């Protein structure tokens, strides 16, 4: 089944899980949970599929998160200082896609991936002390901002992010990595050990450290409520689940993903040679030795979204028998079947008649669409080609999930034109048609109008002219009499 291209994605959060399947409201209007996302038909020509945009965002902040900043103090002074300590500790995941509902029986539910889902994190430690001077000395304006000497300055900050296409089901998920700036733990001036003054040059071995954090998000399951006792959630890309449908003009589902973020940390010890002269320093790393730090997992359970799926709802027919009565051979009579839609979505019905009886019964309008709150008709014509009773089934296939097949019995009787059951009060009942489609078949003395010559009691053939004139006279008199009755 082909689906529409991705629609506009929107996020609307429901307050609590709930699921409904019922008719429209008491006033005839739709019953929609506040904040629900309204689904719409997809590109299925049989109107048995809907799409609803769904989007989620969740940020989890650890209890250790801390942010303290004095800002510049004292305010308005020529000399100001600022002290700060920041411990960022949060992870954000955004997901988007489409919720798909398909039927007829049962409801089949799935999710389609969207674009540009996001995984981001911000962890680390920042400690700093800064000073700012803004004054005039001897008429010269002097400004300066910098670190306060001898106060430790720490910037061990891990901030990373990545875009990916949801839903990032197992096993690979979506990963983002970040590194801190390199911090010098210590250095040893080997040149000083051999007697070279540090004012001239320095050189030796240094040990730097760099932090790394890698976060991997995985959607473990897509939850859809209500869920049956033996039903499992969606756990793979392209996975589907089914839900029984109780009937009505709409159905609502609560949908939410559940996943986790796995963290891998590492400290990179990086020894290097360094040379420093004339105020310039050159570091030449020797190798990178990572030390893995296990950090564990963090569960991500998103808030539910309520999706409201409008559905067609065609009530059962009050009468499933259409009796055309007596119709003359070659004539015809038309009758209609009326269908109503009391649901919230457009209904579609397509009719079929048993192929063995299509010579007598014909659908004049094989299919129809019915707007919500409307009634439409599908027309059937009975045109008997021979004497006797006819009976068949008209089957209407609809897109109503709980009323897919509607059967109507069609019956009628083919009679001669001068039969006492001939329906003279029916406009659509016509006289028998000849091969050309108009006028009465030539009478020739036999009821079937086969053109055979009648034989006298002595075996001598009667004159063809006399028979023809008699037939024309009878036909003309009957047509005039019936015409008079119709105009009366």
C-alpha positions as CSV (number, residue, x, y, z in Angstrom):
1,X,0.0,0.0,0.0
2,X,1.5,3.3,-1.0
3,X,1.5,6.0,1.5
4,X,1.7,9.8,1.2
5,X,5.0,11.6,1.6
6,X,6.0,12.8,5.1
7,X,3.6,15.3,6.4
8,X,4.3,18.3,8.7
9,X,5.5,16.9,12.0
10,X,3.9,18.3,15.2
11,X,4.2,17.4,18.9
12,X,1.2,17.5,21.1
13,X,1.4,15.8,24.5
14,X,-1.5,14.1,26.2
15,X,-1.9,14.4,30.0
16,X,-2.5,10.7,30.6
17,X,-2.9,7.4,28.6
18,X,-6.4,6.7,27.4
19,X,-7.9,4.8,24.5
20,X,-11.4,5.1,23.0
21,X,-13.4,3.5,20.2
22,X,-16.9,4.8,19.9
23,X,-19.4,6.7,17.8
24,X,-19.5,10.4,17.3
25,X,-20.7,12.6,20.2
26,X,-24.2,12.9,21.3
27,X,-24.7,16.1,19.3
28,X,-23.5,14.4,16.2
29,X,-20.1,16.0,16.2
30,X,-16.7,14.4,16.7
31,X,-15.5,13.3,20.2
32,X,-11.8,14.2,20.4
33,X,-9.6,14.0,23.5
34,X,-8.2,17.5,24.1
35,X,-4.7,17.8,22.7
36,X,-5.1,14.7,20.4
37,X,-3.4,14.6,17.0
38,X,-5.9,14.1,14.2
39,X,-5.0,11.5,11.7
40,X,-5.9,11.8,8.0
41,X,-6.3,9.4,5.0
42,X,-3.1,8.3,3.3
43,X,-2.8,7.8,-0.4
44,X,-4.6,4.4,-0.4
45,X,-7.3,4.7,-3.1
46,X,-9.5,2.3,-1.1
47,X,-9.4,4.7,1.9
48,X,-8.3,2.1,4.4
49,X,-5.2,3.8,5.9
50,X,-4.5,7.0,7.9
51,X,-1.4,8.9,8.9
52,X,-0.7,11.1,11.9
53,X,2.5,13.1,12.6
54,X,4.0,12.3,16.0
55,X,7.0,14.0,17.6
56,X,8.7,13.6,21.0
57,X,11.3,15.4,23.0
58,X,12.7,14.6,26.4
59,X,15.6,15.9,28.5
60,X,16.9,14.1,31.5
61,X,19.1,16.1,33.9
62,X,21.2,14.3,36.6
63,X,20.9,15.4,40.2
64,X,24.6,16.4,40.2
65,X,23.9,19.2,37.6
66,X,25.1,22.5,39.1
67,X,25.4,26.1,37.8
68,X,26.8,28.8,40.1
69,X,28.0,32.2,38.8
70,X,28.5,35.4,40.7
71,X,28.5,37.5,37.4
72,X,30.7,40.6,37.5
73,X,31.0,42.1,41.0
74,X,30.8,44.7,42.4
75,X,28.5,46.3,39.9
76,X,29.8,49.6,38.5
77,X,33.3,49.2,39.9
78,X,36.4,49.9,37.8
79,X,37.8,46.6,39.0
80,X,35.4,43.6,38.9
81,X,35.8,39.9,39.5
82,X,33.7,36.9,38.5
83,X,33.7,33.3,40.0
84,X,31.8,30.4,38.5
85,X,31.4,26.7,38.9
86,X,29.4,24.7,36.3
87,X,28.6,21.0,36.3
88,X,26.4,20.4,33.2
89,X,24.8,16.9,33.3
90,X,21.9,16.4,30.9
91,X,20.9,14.4,27.8
92,X,18.2,15.3,25.2
93,X,16.5,13.1,22.7
94,X,14.1,14.2,20.0
95,X,12.2,11.8,17.8
96,X,9.6,12.2,15.0
97,X,7.7,10.2,12.5
98,X,4.2,9.1,11.5
99,X,1.7,6.8,13.1
100,X,0.0,4.5,10.6
101,X,-3.4,2.9,11.1
102,X,-4.6,0.3,8.5
103,X,-7.6,-1.9,8.4
104,X,-10.1,-3.6,7.6
105,X,-9.9,-6.3,10.3
106,X,-8.2,-6.0,12.7
107,X,-6.6,-2.5,13.1
108,X,-2.9,-2.8,12.0
109,X,-0.7,-0.2,13.6
110,X,2.9,0.9,12.8
111,X,5.3,3.8,12.8
112,X,7.2,5.4,9.9
113,X,10.5,7.2,10.5
114,X,10.8,10.9,10.1
115,X,13.9,13.0,9.6
116,X,16.5,14.8,11.7
117,X,15.9,13.2,15.1
118,X,18.4,14.5,17.6
119,X,20.6,13.1,20.4
120,X,22.6,15.6,22.4
121,X,24.4,15.7,25.8
122,X,26.3,18.2,27.9
123,X,28.4,17.0,30.8
124,X,31.6,18.1,32.5
125,X,33.1,20.6,34.9
126,X,34.0,24.2,34.5
127,X,35.7,26.2,37.2
128,X,37.0,29.7,36.7
129,X,37.9,33.1,38.2
130,X,38.2,36.1,36.0
131,X,39.0,39.8,36.5
132,X,38.0,42.9,34.5
133,X,39.5,46.4,34.6
134,X,37.8,49.4,33.0
135,X,39.4,52.6,34.1
136,X,41.5,55.7,33.1
137,X,45.1,56.2,34.2
138,X,46.7,59.5,33.4
139,X,43.9,60.2,31.0
140,X,44.5,56.9,29.1
141,X,41.5,54.5,29.0
142,X,42.6,51.0,30.0
143,X,40.5,47.9,29.7
144,X,41.6,44.3,30.4
145,X,39.8,41.0,31.0
146,X,41.5,37.7,31.9
147,X,42.0,34.8,34.3
148,X,43.0,35.6,37.8
149,X,46.5,34.3,38.3
150,X,47.1,31.4,40.7
151,X,43.4,30.4,40.8
152,X,42.8,27.0,39.1
153,X,41.0,27.3,35.8
154,X,39.2,24.1,34.8
155,X,37.4,23.4,31.5
156,X,36.6,19.7,31.4
157,X,33.5,20.1,29.3
158,X,31.9,17.3,27.2
159,X,29.2,18.6,24.8
160,X,28.1,16.7,21.7
161,X,25.2,15.9,19.5
162,X,24.1,14.2,16.3
163,X,21.2,14.0,13.9
164,X,19.7,10.7,12.8
165,X,16.6,9.2,11.2
166,X,14.3,7.7,13.8
167,X,13.4,5.4,15.2
168,X,16.9,4.1,15.9
169,X,15.8,0.6,16.9
170,X,18.4,-1.9,18.2
171,X,21.1,-3.0,17.7
172,X,23.1,0.0,16.4
173,X,21.1,3.0,17.5
174,X,22.4,6.5,17.1
175,X,25.7,7.7,18.7
176,X,27.3,11.1,19.5
177,X,30.8,11.7,20.9
178,X,32.6,14.6,22.4
179,X,36.1,15.4,23.8
180,X,37.2,17.8,26.4
181,X,40.1,20.2,25.9
182,X,43.5,18.7,26.7
183,X,44.7,19.5,30.2
184,X,48.3,19.3,31.3
185,X,48.8,17.2,34.4
186,X,52.6,17.9,34.7
187,X,55.8,18.3,32.7
188,X,59.4,17.6,33.5
189,X,62.0,20.1,32.2
190,X,64.8,17.7,31.2
191,X,66.9,20.5,29.8
192,X,67.0,22.1,33.2
193,X,68.3,18.8,34.7
194,X,71.4,19.1,32.4
195,X,72.1,22.7,33.4
196,X,70.3,24.8,30.7
197,X,68.6,27.8,32.4
198,X,64.8,27.8,32.0
199,X,65.1,31.5,31.0
200,X,66.8,30.4,27.8
201,X,64.9,27.2,26.9
202,X,62.9,24.4,28.3
203,X,62.3,20.9,27.0
204,X,61.3,17.5,28.2
205,X,58.3,15.3,28.7
206,X,54.7,16.3,29.5
207,X,51.6,14.3,30.4
208,X,48.3,15.6,29.2
209,X,44.8,14.2,29.7
210,X,41.7,14.5,27.6
211,X,38.2,13.3,28.4
212,X,35.8,11.5,26.0
213,X,32.1,10.7,26.3
214,X,30.1,8.6,23.8
215,X,26.4,8.3,24.1
216,X,24.2,5.9,22.1
217,X,20.5,6.1,22.0
218,X,18.3,3.1,21.1
219,X,14.5,2.8,20.9
220,X,13.7,-0.5,22.5
221,X,9.9,-0.5,21.9
222,X,7.0,1.6,20.7
223,X,4.1,1.3,23.0
224,X,0.5,1.6,21.8
225,X,-2.5,1.5,24.2
226,X,-4.8,-0.2,24.5
227,X,-2.8,-3.4,24.2
228,X,-4.3,-6.9,24.2
229,X,-3.2,-9.6,26.7
230,X,-1.2,-11.5,24.0
231,X,0.1,-8.6,22.0
232,X,3.6,-7.3,22.0
233,X,4.9,-3.8,21.3
234,X,6.7,-2.7,18.1
235,X,10.4,-3.5,18.6
236,X,11.9,-3.3,15.1
237,X,11.9,-0.9,12.1
238,X,8.9,-1.7,10.0
239,X,7.3,-3.7,12.8
240,X,3.5,-3.8,13.1
241,X,0.9,-4.8,15.8
242,X,-2.8,-5.4,15.6
243,X,-5.6,-4.2,17.8
244,X,-9.2,-5.4,17.9
245,X,-11.8,-2.8,16.8
246,X,-15.1,-2.5,18.7
247,X,-16.8,-0.4,16.1
248,X,-17.8,3.2,15.8
249,X,-16.9,6.4,14.1
250,X,-13.4,6.8,15.4
251,X,-10.7,5.2,17.5
252,X,-8.0,6.7,19.7
253,X,-4.6,5.3,20.6
254,X,-1.9,6.5,23.0
255,X,1.5,6.1,21.5
256,X,5.0,6.6,23.1
257,X,8.5,5.2,22.6
258,X,10.6,3.7,25.3
259,X,14.4,3.6,24.9
260,X,17.7,4.1,26.6
261,X,21.0,6.0,26.3
262,X,24.1,4.0,26.9
263,X,27.2,5.9,27.9
264,X,30.9,5.0,27.3
265,X,33.5,7.2,28.9
266,X,37.3,7.3,28.5
267,X,40.3,9.2,29.8
268,X,43.0,9.6,27.2
269,X,46.5,9.9,28.7
270,X,48.7,11.6,26.1
271,X,52.5,11.8,26.9
272,X,54.4,14.1,24.6
273,X,57.8,15.8,24.1
274,X,57.8,19.6,24.5
275,X,60.3,22.4,23.6
276,X,59.8,26.0,24.8
277,X,61.9,28.9,23.7
278,X,61.4,32.7,23.3
279,X,57.9,32.4,24.6
280,X,56.8,29.7,22.2
281,X,56.0,26.1,23.0
282,X,55.9,23.0,20.8
283,X,54.3,19.7,21.9
284,X,54.8,16.5,20.0
285,X,52.5,13.7,21.3
286,X,54.0,10.3,21.6
287,X,50.9,8.1,21.7
288,X,47.3,8.1,23.1
289,X,46.5,5.7,25.8
290,X,42.7,5.5,26.5
291,X,41.4,4.3,29.9
292,X,37.7,3.1,29.6
293,X,35.4,4.3,32.3
294,X,32.0,2.4,32.5
295,X,29.1,4.9,33.0
296,X,26.0,2.7,32.5
297,X,22.6,3.3,30.9
298,X,19.9,5.8,31.3
299,X,16.2,5.0,30.5
300,X,14.2,7.3,28.2
301,X,10.4,6.8,28.5
302,X,8.6,9.5,26.6
303,X,5.3,11.1,27.4
304,X,2.3,9.6,25.5
305,X,0.7,11.2,22.5
306,X,-3.0,10.6,21.8
307,X,-3.8,9.9,18.1
308,X,-7.4,10.4,17.1
309,X,-8.2,8.3,14.0
310,X,-11.5,9.3,12.3
311,X,-13.3,6.4,10.7
312,X,-16.2,5.8,8.3
313,X,-19.3,4.2,10.0
314,X,-22.0,2.7,7.8
315,X,-25.0,1.4,9.8
316,X,-26.7,-1.8,8.7
317,X,-29.5,-1.5,6.1
318,X,-33.0,-1.4,7.4
319,X,-34.1,-3.7,4.5
320,X,-31.7,-5.9,2.6
321,X,-34.1,-7.0,-0.1
322,X,-35.0,-5.1,-3.3
323,X,-38.0,-6.5,-5.1
324,X,-38.5,-5.1,-8.6
325,X,-41.8,-6.9,-9.0
326,X,-43.1,-7.8,-12.5
327,X,-41.2,-6.2,-15.4
328,X,-42.0,-6.9,-19.1
329,X,-39.4,-8.7,-21.1
330,X,-37.1,-6.2,-22.7
331,X,-38.3,-3.4,-20.4
332,X,-36.5,-2.3,-17.3
333,X,-37.0,-0.9,-13.8
334,X,-34.5,1.0,-11.7
335,X,-34.2,1.0,-7.9
336,X,-31.6,2.4,-5.4
337,X,-29.8,1.2,-2.3
338,X,-29.1,4.0,0.2
339,X,-26.1,4.1,2.4
340,X,-25.4,6.6,5.2
341,X,-22.1,7.5,6.9
342,X,-22.5,8.4,10.6
343,X,-18.7,8.3,11.2
344,X,-16.1,11.0,11.1
345,X,-14.3,10.1,7.8
346,X,-15.4,9.7,4.2
347,X,-16.9,6.3,3.4
348,X,-16.4,4.4,0.2
349,X,-18.6,1.6,-1.2
350,X,-18.1,-0.5,-4.4
351,X,-20.8,-2.9,-5.6
352,X,-20.6,-6.2,-7.4
353,X,-23.4,-8.4,-8.8
354,X,-23.1,-12.2,-9.4
355,X,-21.6,-12.5,-12.9
356,X,-24.2,-15.2,-13.9
357,X,-27.1,-12.7,-13.5
358,X,-25.6,-9.5,-15.0
359,X,-27.8,-9.9,-18.1
360,X,-30.8,-9.2,-15.9
361,X,-29.4,-7.0,-13.2
362,X,-27.0,-4.1,-13.8
363,X,-25.3,-1.6,-11.5
364,X,-25.7,1.9,-12.9
365,X,-23.4,3.4,-10.4
366,X,-20.8,0.8,-9.3
367,X,-19.2,2.9,-6.6
368,X,-19.8,5.9,-4.4
369,X,-18.2,8.0,-1.7
370,X,-20.2,9.2,1.3
371,X,-19.2,12.3,3.2
372,X,-19.6,12.1,7.0
373,X,-23.2,12.8,8.0
374,X,-24.5,12.2,4.5
375,X,-26.5,9.6,2.6
376,X,-25.8,8.5,-1.0
377,X,-27.5,5.9,-3.3
378,X,-26.2,3.2,-5.7
379,X,-28.6,2.4,-8.5
380,X,-29.5,-1.0,-9.9
381,X,-31.6,-1.7,-13.0
382,X,-33.6,-4.9,-13.7
383,X,-34.0,-5.8,-17.3
384,X,-35.4,-9.3,-17.9
385,X,-34.6,-11.0,-21.2
386,X,-37.0,-13.9,-20.7
387,X,-40.0,-15.0,-18.7
388,X,-39.7,-16.2,-15.1
389,X,-38.4,-15.2,-11.7
390,X,-34.9,-13.8,-11.2
391,X,-32.9,-13.6,-8.0
392,X,-29.3,-12.7,-7.2
393,X,-27.0,-11.0,-4.6
394,X,-25.7,-7.4,-4.7
395,X,-22.5,-7.2,-2.6
396,X,-21.2,-3.8,-1.4
397,X,-17.6,-3.7,-0.2
398,X,-17.0,-0.7,2.0
399,X,-14.1,0.8,3.9
400,X,-16.0,0.6,7.2
401,X,-13.8,-1.5,9.5
402,X,-16.7,-3.3,11.2
403,X,-19.1,-3.4,8.3
404,X,-17.0,-4.4,5.3
405,X,-19.5,-6.4,3.3
406,X,-23.1,-5.5,2.8
407,X,-25.3,-8.0,0.9
408,X,-28.6,-7.1,-0.7
409,X,-31.0,-9.6,-2.3
410,X,-32.2,-8.6,-5.7
411,X,-35.3,-10.2,-7.2
412,X,-37.8,-9.6,-9.9
413,X,-40.0,-11.4,-12.5
414,X,-40.0,-11.2,-16.2
415,X,-43.5,-11.1,-17.7
416,X,-45.3,-10.7,-21.0
417,X,-46.4,-7.2,-21.9
418,X,-50.1,-8.0,-21.6
419,X,-49.6,-9.9,-18.3
420,X,-52.1,-8.8,-15.6
421,X,-49.1,-8.1,-13.4
422,X,-47.7,-5.6,-15.8
423,X,-46.7,-2.5,-13.7
424,X,-48.4,0.3,-15.6
425,X,-47.8,2.7,-12.8
426,X,-44.0,2.5,-13.0
427,X,-42.4,5.1,-15.2
428,X,-39.3,3.0,-15.6
429,X,-41.1,-0.1,-16.8
430,X,-41.0,-0.1,-20.5
431,X,-42.6,-2.2,-23.2
432,X,-40.6,-5.1,-24.7
433,X,-37.8,-3.9,-27.0
434,X,-37.0,-5.4,-30.4
435,X,-33.5,-6.1,-31.6
436,X,-33.0,-2.5,-32.6
437,X,-34.0,-1.4,-29.1
438,X,-37.3,0.3,-29.9
439,X,-40.9,-0.8,-30.6
440,X,-42.7,-4.1,-30.1
441,X,-41.3,-7.3,-31.6
442,X,-43.3,-8.2,-34.7
443,X,-46.3,-10.3,-33.7
444,X,-46.7,-13.5,-35.8
445,X,-49.3,-15.4,-34.0
446,X,-47.2,-16.9,-31.2
447,X,-46.7,-15.3,-27.8
448,X,-42.9,-15.2,-28.2
449,X,-43.1,-13.2,-31.4
450,X,-40.7,-15.6,-33.2
451,X,-42.2,-14.9,-36.7
452,X,-43.5,-18.5,-37.2
453,X,-46.5,-18.8,-39.4
454,X,-49.8,-20.0,-37.8
455,X,-51.5,-23.0,-39.4
456,X,-55.3,-23.3,-40.1
457,X,-57.4,-26.2,-38.9
458,X,-57.2,-27.7,-42.4
459,X,-53.4,-27.3,-42.7
460,X,-53.5,-24.4,-45.2
461,X,-51.3,-21.5,-44.3
462,X,-53.0,-18.3,-43.4
463,X,-52.1,-15.2,-45.2
464,X,-49.1,-13.4,-43.7
465,X,-50.6,-10.0,-44.6
466,X,-53.7,-10.6,-42.6
467,X,-51.7,-11.7,-39.5
468,X,-49.5,-8.7,-39.8
469,X,-52.4,-6.2,-40.1
470,X,-54.2,-7.8,-37.1
471,X,-51.0,-7.5,-35.0
472,X,-50.5,-3.9,-35.8
473,X,-54.1,-3.1,-35.0
474,X,-54.0,-4.8,-31.6
475,X,-50.6,-3.1,-30.8
476,X,-51.9,0.3,-31.8
477,X,-55.1,0.0,-29.7
478,X,-53.2,-1.2,-26.6
479,X,-50.6,1.5,-26.8
480,X,-53.3,4.2,-27.1
481,X,-55.2,2.8,-24.2
482,X,-52.2,2.7,-22.0
483,X,-51.1,6.2,-23.1
484,X,-54.6,7.5,-22.1
485,X,-54.3,5.9,-18.7
486,X,-50.9,7.5,-18.1
487,X,-52.0,11.0,-19.2
488,X,-55.2,10.8,-17.2
